[in-house]
Structure formats: structure tokens, C-alpha cells
Amino acid sequence: MTDEPQHVTKILILAANPKGTAPLRIDEEVREIEEGLRRSRHRDRFVVKYKSAARPRDVQRAMLDEKPQVVHFCGHGQGEKGLVLEDESGKPKLVSTAALASLFELFAGQVDCVLLNACYSEVQAQAIAQHINSVIGMNQSIGDRAAIEFAVSFYDALGAGEKVGFAFRLGCNVMQLQGIAEDQTPILIEGISKERSRIFISYKRGVEPDEQVALEIFRSLSQDHDVFIDQTMPVGTRWAERIETEICQSDFLITLLSAKSVHSEMVRAEIEMAHQRSKSQEKPMILPIRIGYRDPFAYPLSEYLNGINWAFWDSPADTDRLVEELRQAIAGQPLSIGTDASKRELTDAVDLVEQGFPFPAAQMESPEGTMDAESQFYVVRSGDSTALTAILRKGVTITIKAPRQMGKSSLLIRIIDAAMRSEKQVVFLDFQLLDQPTLADADTFFRQFCHEVTNQLELENRVEEYWQRQVSNVQRCTDYLQYVLKQLQTPLLLAMDEVDRMFDTTFGSDFFSMLRSWHNKRALPMAKVWKNLDLALVTATEPYHLIANLNQSPFNVGEVITLADFTLEQIAELNRKHGDCFTDSQAQQLMDWLSGHPYLVRKALYLVASAQLTVTELFARAIDDRGPFGDHLRYHLFRINDRQDLIAGLRQVIGQQTCVDQRVLRLLSAAGLVYRDSQVVLPRCRLYAEYFRERLHG
């Protein structure tokens, strides 16, 4: 997995200590600023560029070349006369206040903060503040020690993720703590120039009223902020790359959620990306707007959105109010729907706080997402009876293997339902929700694993006690689960979805060998408690290629179920449940296009049965970006956008029916885009072949 790009703040330090002026400890000031940022929590988000002996031309060039967000000047000031730089011979060169103000007016679009760490620089600060959001100057002479202490603490605060106002106050406070009687010398001027935020609007295109509301929000907020909506992209733009870039650079993601958009793969992908970035970078902040939608959010949107505030739009009469509410949210106020009571009143839900994975009866009927265990549209396949029979026994291990959107999670739901009916307790762990810091550190992962098991079972949490033991993480986790099993009166099912994410971690083999050891413990006469543990694993990746020692794999023991695409007979059965909206010949044509792809077959039948389009229109617009499968196809293109290895591999499959790189083949197969047929590798279906041939080959 590639690292996500981070937003970096560039600090340009300009220093001038000309010949004949009082010597300053400039190098010490710069060194301590850099050292403080290097040890800071957000050190990867700051870059310091230092220009000494600054001449007027040097300042201009540095501003052009470095494009800084923060400009720091350390040197001498002469009040109303200006700041002192150097001339070509190193002698003092006075730069006027008006010239400095004009310079920063030119760069107002990129510079957020200016710090003039020079005596009597308040006059210049006032002038520059006409164009820059935050400017700090000195209202009188300031000593070297005070200037250094202030600057170092100021940047320490920025490095810790604090705002300029807090950083300024911390810089003044450090002088008080050090007994330096100059804490009233720095002055902060801010708020004269209105701060513009970067905003991304996420919505389902071509759906009303979503699109109209999105455009109204765009027009209104664009007056004061830099707002991105996909309709502003020129023809020919590499849209997938542009969308990812815009989300990564945004301060806010406004997402419009209606009965149709909550099932959009692209909308969900945009929310997931924003959620993951906000956990590591603290932005973008997600602002969810329910567009006439009162149902509880289904999983996994519930995990991303239930814990934050919402807004609600019900009719065009609400638009002006909504825009004003968004303005206030961007300014720092919370959206209006934030308490459990207000959310419950809107959704008529029983308990949103505890609603996570959609257990039976919690999921609405739709062609997208995980299906209800009782859904009449569920197609029973050969592996279902094997799994549902196995889960009625004690001490079973079940593995479900299939590419993306084959119905793995829906089968897991039915297994969970059967386990609960047989009075087993269930812990559901979705590895899709694990963030990168957790997957990067073994101690964090195993500890969090145990915390989550404890929380879902509502047991006394003794994780930290077990983590004091001087043994490996695997042994701690095993000992802790044994403690958990001893507390329970009934068998326990650990249901784990998306375990593929562990294959690329440095400790994945340790985790899977631990699961295999738990499976093996059931056979030991002295470890009877382990017979009360069931394991259900869901993977989209063929694990045999990734686990060298098969004796340490949990995927080749117990019941291993591989889900297949729908047969023509199963499509015919599903067609009957949709009112025979396809003729037999049209059903065969659907098979020719989709090769029995479970999700796409259900979507096609749903769209025609609900009269959203005709069969003729469905086939005619099959590979259009705004056609019946457009959202799904765009999602796949978006996911491989920044992976040139995957793009090259998919081109090779389409053009040559092979894929030389086995790692790439594994990833494309797991995504459900390709499959191996004997000695050749083929696109999963005609729909994918035609769409990606056109998009990837121009």
C-alpha cells in the first residue's frame, strides 16, 4: 500500500545581520527552531528553509522558489522606517513598510502567517496584516534571549498541531516562566484577512435533489472559500487523481447522503479516504448532510458517521438555512444534530451509539452492501449449507474465500445469525476499519484486538494487566483470550472480515499462526476451554501464496468455502424474484456481459425491476461513466488510480491475457477485476474488459 501524501507547511526563515549592526544569535535561533520541529508530534508536516544574509532580491526569489506558508524574519527593525536587510556588499539596506506590504500582497494566496522577530516591527506587522491572516511583530526593542525563547516555543506549538493564536500565547508564556520581562513585547494581529478553507463536496452525480443541493452549496460557499466539486473539472482531467488530491488537501469534506447516495461506492470511498486522513492529519473534517434521509446509516458508514454531528435538509426551503449552518461549521461551530437524542429523533433508531455491524434486521433491503440474513433476494450457493451446518457445532473454523463483492460478508451475516440462534456469543472484527498506525505496530494491533473483544462482550477489561507480562504479543493475546473464554457461559464466535489487510503487515504471519494455534488447542485434553471458540475468517486473497508454512495457516483447516459467480440458473431464479423483468434471452445477454458477477447481476435486476431504466438502456449504457454501472466502474478506476503497477498489470491482462507480476495478479484478483483460467489470465467479465480497455488505453 502506498503512503498517502501529507499536507506540508513550509517555513521560510529570512535572516539579516548586516555589517556594522549589533550582532544577533541568528544561527542559534534557527537551530533551536529546527530541533524543536524535528522532535514534534507532526514533524513530517513541516519543512524549514533558511536564507541568511538576505538581500531584497533574495527575499523575492525565496518566496517564488519555496512558496512558503509561514515567513519568519529575524534581524533588525527601525520602526516606521522599515526592516533592515543587506545590500550587495553586506551593508545595511533599509526596506520600507510600504514595500514589505506590497510584497506580501502579491503572495497573499499562499502565505498564512508572518513572524517579524525584529525590534520595533509592529508598524510593518500592521501593514502586512492587511493581506495576511496572522502577523506577529514587536512593539519595542526585544533582546536576543527573549526573541529566541519566543520563536522556539511558538514553533513547538505549531509542531504539536496547535493554531497560531495558541502558539503566540505559548511564546509569551515561556518568557514569563523564564523570568524575562519582555512578554508584552510581541503582538499578534489576525482576522483582518478572511481565512479561506479548502472544501470538497461529495455527492452522487445525476441524482436529484442531491446534485442541485450540491451546486447551491458550491455557489454559496465559493464566495469565501476554495470549493471543489467534480463538475468544475475540465474535459480530459485525470479525474481519479484529481479527486484524491483534492480530498488530501481539503480542510472539510461536505458529503450529501440520500437514499441513493448512501449506496454509492464512490461516495463511500471519498468518506473512507477523508476518515483515514483525518485520523492521521486531523483533517479534512467530515460534515455529513442528510438529504431527506432518515434511516440509520448502514455499516460501514455507521462507523464513520454515527460518532460525529450531522445536518439535515428536507426541501428547497431548507437550503439557505443549511448553507448558513455550513458557514458556521467551517468557522468552528458544530453541526446541529449532535446528541444521541437528536439523532434518535431524526432516524427513529433504537440506539445509534451501539449500532455498528448490521446484525439481522438492521440492514435495509437494497442491491448494494451486505444482505440481511432473512433477505428473500439472497441466492443460496453450495457453500452456504456447509457453513451453516458447521457453525451449529462447537469448536469450528470456517474460511470464506472470494474476490470483492461476491457475497462473502452476506454469508458471514448468515453464519453470525445462525450462531446467535444457537445461543453462541459473537464478536465481529472488521479489519477494513483498522488505521495505518495500528497496522504498522504489532503491540498496538494485538492490544487493540484484545480491547475490542473485551468491549463487545462487556467483560471486565484486564488488557493492561496482561500486557505487563514479559512474553510475546502473541502469547499475551492468547493468554488474554483464554481468560475471556473462561468468563463466558456459552461458546464464542470470533467473526473476522477483511483479514486480507494483515497480509501486508510485518506481523501478519504471527497473527495467522496464532489463530492456527487456537484452532489446534481444541484437540488438547488439558485445554477444554478452547473447544468453546469458533473462528470465521473472510478473505479476498488466496492465502496459500502468502503464508510460507501451511502448518501455521488457519486457512487450510476446518471448513474452507470458495464462493463462485452466479450460474445462469441462479440468475434465472433471481430474475423470477424480481418479477421476470428480463426475458430468457436477455438473461443470457446479462450473463454474457457480467459473467454472473453477484453484485452487478443484482444491481441490473434491481434497476430494471424498479423501472429506473429499460433492459435496452442498461446494455446500451453499460460502460458509460454515468450509466447503470458507472459508480461501480469509477470506484475501481479510482482505487487503482495511484498504482501504476496495477494499471500496467490490468493492461497486460486485457491486451495479452497474462500478468507476469504475481503480486499484482493477487491484488487484481482480490479486487475482483481479473481471474486465472488455466494458463491465461482474463478480465473478470466483458463489462470490465470493455470499460478498462477504453479508459486505460485511451
Residue pairs with C-beta under 8 A, 6 or more apart in sequence:
1 436
1 504
2 642
2 643
4 248
4 276
4 277
4 280
5 245
5 248
6 44
6 45
6 281
7 45
7 248
7 249
7 281
7 283
8 44
8 45
8 46
8 47
9 45
9 46
9 47
9 69
9 70
9 158
10 46
10 47
10 49
10 66
10 67
10 68
10 69
10 70
11 33
11 37
11 46
11 47
11 48
11 49
11 68
11 69
11 70
11 71
11 72
11 155
12 49
12 51
12 62
12 63
12 66
12 68
12 70
12 71
12 72
13 30
13 33
13 48
13 49
13 50
13 51
13 72
13 73
13 74
14 51
14 54
14 58
14 59
14 62
14 71
14 72
14 73
14 74
14 75
15 26
15 30
15 50
15 51
15 52
15 53
15 54
15 73
15 74
15 75
16 52
16 53
16 54
16 73
16 75
16 76
16 83
16 84
16 85
16 86
17 23
17 24
17 26
17 53
17 75
17 76
18 76
18 84
18 85
18 86
18 87
18 90
18 91
18 92
18 93
19 89
19 90
19 91
19 92
20 91
20 92
21 76
21 84
21 92
22 76
24 74
24 75
24 76
24 144
25 144
25 148
26 52
26 74
26 75
28 148
29 74
29 117
29 147
29 148
29 151
29 152
30 48
30 50
30 74
32 148
32 151
32 152
33 48
33 72
33 151
33 152
33 155
34 48
36 152
36 155
36 156
36 159
37 43
37 46
37 48
37 155
37 156
37 158
37 159
39 159
40 46
40 156
40 159
40 160
41 159
41 160
41 161
42 159
42 160
42 161
43 159
45 281
46 158
46 159
49 62
49 66
49 68
51 58
51 59
51 62
53 86
53 90
54 62
54 75
54 85
54 86
55 85
55 86
55 87
55 88
55 93
56 85
56 93
56 95
59 85
59 103
60 103
62 68
63 71
63 103
63 107
67 110
68 110
68 111
69 110
69 111
69 112
69 113
70 111
70 112
70 113
70 114
70 115
70 158
71 104
71 111
71 113
71 114
71 115
72 114
72 115
72 117
72 151
73 83
73 114
73 115
73 116
73 117
73 118
73 121
74 117
74 118
74 147
74 151
75 83
75 84
75 85
75 117
75 118
76 83
76 84
76 92
76 118
76 119
77 83
77 84
77 116
77 118
77 119
77 120
77 121
77 124
77 138
78 84
78 94
78 120
79 120
79 123
80 97
80 123
81 94
81 96
82 94
82 95
82 96
82 97
82 99
82 100
82 124
83 94
83 95
83 100
83 116
83 118
83 121
83 124
84 92
84 93
84 94
84 95
84 118
85 92
85 93
85 94
85 95
86 92
86 93
87 93
97 123
97 124
97 127
98 127
100 124
100 127
100 128
101 124
101 127
101 128
101 130
101 131
104 111
104 114
104 128
104 131
104 132
105 130
105 131
108 131
108 132
108 193
111 132
112 132
112 133
112 134
112 164
112 195
113 132
113 133
113 134
113 135
113 136
113 164
114 125
114 128
114 132
114 134
114 135
114 136
115 135
115 136
115 151
115 154
116 124
116 125
116 128
116 135
116 136
116 137
116 138
117 136
117 138
117 142
117 147
117 150
117 151
118 137
118 138
118 142
119 138
119 140
119 141
119 142
120 138
120 139
120 140
120 141
121 137
121 138
122 137
122 138
122 139
122 187
123 137
124 137
125 135
125 136
125 137
125 187
125 189
126 135
126 137
126 189
128 135
129 135
129 189
129 190
129 192
129 193
130 192
130 193
131 193
132 193
133 164
133 190
133 191
133 192
133 193
133 195
134 164
134 165
134 188
134 189
134 190
135 188
135 189
135 190
136 154
136 168
136 186
136 187
136 188
136 189
137 186
137 187
137 189
138 185
138 186
138 187
139 184
139 185
139 186
139 187
140 185
141 185
142 150
142 182
142 185
142 186
143 180
143 182
145 178
145 180
146 175
146 180
146 182
146 185
149 171
149 174
149 175
149 178
149 180
150 171
150 172
150 174
150 175
150 186
151 171
152 174
153 167
153 170
153 171
153 173
153 174
154 167
154 168
154 170
154 171
155 167
156 167
156 170
157 166
157 167
157 170
157 171
158 164
158 167
161 282
162 170
164 188
164 190
165 188
165 190
168 186
168 188
171 186
172 183
172 184
172 186
173 183
175 181
175 182
175 183
176 183
194 224
196 224
196 225
196 226
197 225
197 226
197 251
197 252
197 330
198 225
198 226
198 227
198 228
198 246
198 249
198 250
198 251
198 252
199 221
199 225
199 226
199 227
199 228
199 250
199 251
199 252
199 253
199 254
199 330
200 227
200 228
200 246
200 247
200 250
200 252
200 253
200 254
200 270
200 274
200 284
201 214
201 217
201 218
201 227
201 228
201 229
201 254
201 255
201 256
202 253
202 254
202 255
202 256
202 267
202 270
202 271
202 274
203 210
203 211
203 213
203 214
203 229
203 255
203 256
203 261
203 267
204 210
204 211
204 256
204 258
204 260
204 261
204 264
204 266
204 267
204 631
205 211
205 230
205 231
205 626
206 626
207 258
207 260
207 261
209 258
209 291
209 292
209 316
210 256
210 258
210 260
210 261
210 291
213 256
213 289
213 291
213 313
213 319
213 322
214 229
214 256
215 229
215 231
216 319
216 323
217 227
217 254
217 322
217 323
217 326
218 227
218 229
220 323
221 227
221 323
221 326
221 327
221 330
224 327
225 330
228 246
228 250
230 239
230 243
233 239
233 242
238 641
240 634
240 637
240 638
240 641
241 641
241 642
243 270
243 638
244 273
244 638
244 641
244 642
247 253
247 270
247 273
247 274
247 277
247 284
248 273
248 277
250 274
250 283
250 284
251 283
251 284
251 285
251 330
252 283
252 284
252 285
252 286
252 287
252 329
252 330
253 270
253 271
253 274
253 284
253 285
253 286
253 287
254 287
254 289
254 326
255 267
255 270
255 271
255 274
255 286
255 287
255 288
255 289
256 289
256 291
257 267
257 288
257 289
257 290
257 291
257 293
257 297
257 301
257 305
258 290
258 291
258 292
258 293
259 292
259 293
259 295
261 267
261 291
262 293
262 297
262 298
262 301
263 366
263 367
263 368
263 369
264 631
265 368
265 631
265 632
265 634
265 635
266 631
266 634
266 635
266 638
268 300
268 301
269 635
269 638
269 639
271 286
271 301
271 304
271 305
272 300
272 304
274 284
274 286
275 286
275 304
276 435
276 436
277 283
277 284
278 284
278 285
278 286
279 435
279 437
280 435
280 436
280 437
286 304
286 305
286 308
287 311
287 326
287 329
287 335
288 305
288 308
288 309
288 310
288 311
288 335
289 310
289 311
289 312
289 313
289 322
289 326
290 310
290 311
290 312
290 313
290 346
291 313
292 313
292 314
292 315
294 346
294 347
294 348
295 347
295 364
296 302
296 347
296 349
296 352
296 355
296 362
297 305
297 306
298 358
298 362
298 363
298 364
298 369
298 370
299 356
299 357
299 358
299 363
299 369
299 370
299 430
300 430
300 432
300 433
302 352
302 355
302 356
302 358
303 356
303 430
303 433
306 343
306 352
306 353
306 355
309 334
309 335
309 336
309 337
309 338
310 335
310 336
310 337
310 338
310 343
310 346
311 322
311 325
311 326
311 329
311 335
311 336
311 337
312 318
312 336
312 337
312 346
313 319
313 322
325 335
325 336
329 335
336 342
337 343
337 346
340 352
340 353
343 349
343 352
344 350
344 351
344 352
349 355
355 362
356 428
357 428
357 430
358 370
358 372
358 413
359 413
359 416
359 417
359 420
360 372
360 373
360 374
360 413
360 416
360 417
360 420
361 372
361 374
362 372
363 369
363 370
363 371
363 372
365 372
365 375
365 377
366 606
367 599
367 602
367 603
367 605
367 606
368 599
368 603
370 409
370 410
370 413
371 377
371 378
371 407
371 410
371 413
372 378
372 413
373 413
373 414
373 416
373 417
376 577
377 574
377 577
377 578
377 602
378 410
378 414
379 407
379 566
379 570
379 573
379 574
379 598
381 407
381 563
381 564
381 570
382 564
383 400
383 411
383 561
383 562
383 563
384 411
384 414
386 559
386 561
387 398
387 400
387 411
387 414
387 415
387 559
387 561
388 414
388 415
388 418
390 396
390 398
390 558
390 559
391 398
391 415
391 418
391 419
391 422
391 424
391 493
391 534
391 536
392 418
392 422
394 491
394 531
394 532
394 534
395 491
395 522
395 530
395 531
395 532
395 533
395 534
396 534
396 535
396 558
396 559
397 519
397 534
397 535
397 536
397 537
397 554
397 557
397 558
397 559
398 415
398 534
398 535
398 536
398 537
398 558
398 559
398 561
399 536
399 537
399 538
399 539
399 554
399 555
399 558
399 559
399 560
399 561
400 408
400 411
400 412
400 536
400 537
400 538
400 539
400 561
400 563
401 408
401 539
401 540
401 542
401 543
401 555
401 560
401 561
401 562
401 563
402 408
402 540
402 562
402 563
402 564
403 540
403 669
403 670
403 671
403 672
403 675
403 684
404 540
404 670
404 671
404 672
405 597
405 598
405 599
405 600
405 672
406 563
406 565
406 598
406 599
406 672
407 563
407 598
407 599
408 497
408 538
408 540
408 563
409 497
409 538
411 561
411 563
412 495
412 497
412 536
412 538
415 493
415 495
415 536
416 426
416 428
416 493
416 495
416 536
419 426
419 493
419 495
419 534
420 426
423 490
424 490
424 491
424 492
424 493
424 534
425 457
425 488
425 490
425 491
425 492
425 493
426 492
426 493
426 495
427 452
427 453
427 456
427 457
427 492
427 493
427 494
427 495
428 456
428 495
428 496
428 497
429 449
429 452
429 453
429 494
429 495
429 496
429 497
430 497
430 498
431 496
431 497
431 498
431 499
431 500
431 501
431 502
432 497
432 498
432 501
434 445
434 448
434 501
437 444
438 444
438 445
438 448
439 445
439 501
439 502
439 504
439 505
440 505
442 473
442 505
442 506
442 507
442 510
443 473
445 473
445 505
445 507
445 511
446 473
446 474
446 476
446 477
446 511
447 463
447 467
447 473
449 477
450 463
450 466
450 476
450 477
450 480
450 481
451 461
451 463
453 481
453 484
453 494
454 460
454 461
454 462
454 463
454 484
455 461
457 484
457 487
457 488
457 492
459 484
459 487
460 487
462 480
462 483
463 480
466 476
466 479
466 480
466 483
467 476
469 475
469 476
469 479
471 479
472 510
473 507
473 510
474 510
474 511
474 513
474 514
477 514
478 514
478 517
478 518
481 518
481 533
482 529
482 530
484 492
485 492
485 529
485 530
485 532
485 533
486 529
488 532
490 532
491 532
491 533
491 534
492 532
492 533
492 534
493 534
493 535
493 536
494 533
494 534
494 535
494 536
495 536
496 535
496 536
496 537
496 538
497 538
498 538
498 539
498 540
499 537
499 538
499 539
500 539
500 540
500 541
500 670
502 508
502 511
502 512
503 541
503 543
503 546
505 511
508 546
509 547
509 548
509 552
512 543
512 547
512 552
512 553
512 554
512 555
513 549
513 552
513 553
515 535
515 537
515 554
516 551
516 552
516 553
516 554
516 557
518 530
518 533
518 535
519 535
519 554
519 557
519 558
521 527
521 530
522 530
522 531
522 533
524 530
535 554
535 558
537 554
537 555
539 555
540 670
540 671
540 672
541 666
541 669
541 670
542 666
542 669
543 553
543 555
544 550
544 553
544 555
544 556
545 662
545 666
546 666
547 553
547 555
550 556
564 596
565 595
565 596
565 597
565 598
566 574
566 596
566 597
566 598
566 601
567 596
568 587
568 588
568 591
568 596
570 596
571 587
571 590
571 591
571 596
571 601
572 584
572 587
574 601
574 602
574 605
575 581
575 582
575 587
575 605
578 605
578 606
578 608
578 609
579 609
581 605
581 608
581 609
581 615
582 590
582 605
582 608
582 615
586 615
589 619
590 601
590 604
592 686
593 619
593 622
593 685
593 686
593 687
594 600
594 601
594 604
594 685
594 686
594 687
595 684
595 685
595 686
597 672
597 684
597 685
597 687
599 632
600 629
600 632
600 685
600 687
603 628
603 629
603 632
604 618
604 628
604 629
607 613
607 618
607 628
608 614
608 615
608 618
613 621
613 628
617 628
618 628
621 627
621 628
622 628
622 629
622 687
622 690
623 629
623 633
623 687
623 690
623 691
623 694
624 630
625 633
625 634
629 687
633 687
633 688
633 691
636 671
636 673
636 688
637 692
637 695
639 671
640 646
640 647
640 650
640 671
645 661
645 664
646 664
646 667
646 668
647 696
648 664
649 659
649 661
649 664
649 665
649 667
649 668
650 668
650 673
650 674
650 692
650 696
651 696
651 697
652 658
652 659
652 660
653 659
653 668
653 674
653 681
653 682
653 683
654 683
654 689
654 692
654 693
654 696
654 697
655 697
657 680
657 681
657 682
658 680
658 681
659 665
659 668
659 674
659 681
665 674
665 676
665 681
668 674
669 675
669 676
672 684
673 683
673 684
673 688
673 692
674 681
674 682
674 683
674 684
675 681
675 682
675 684
676 682
682 689
683 689
683 692
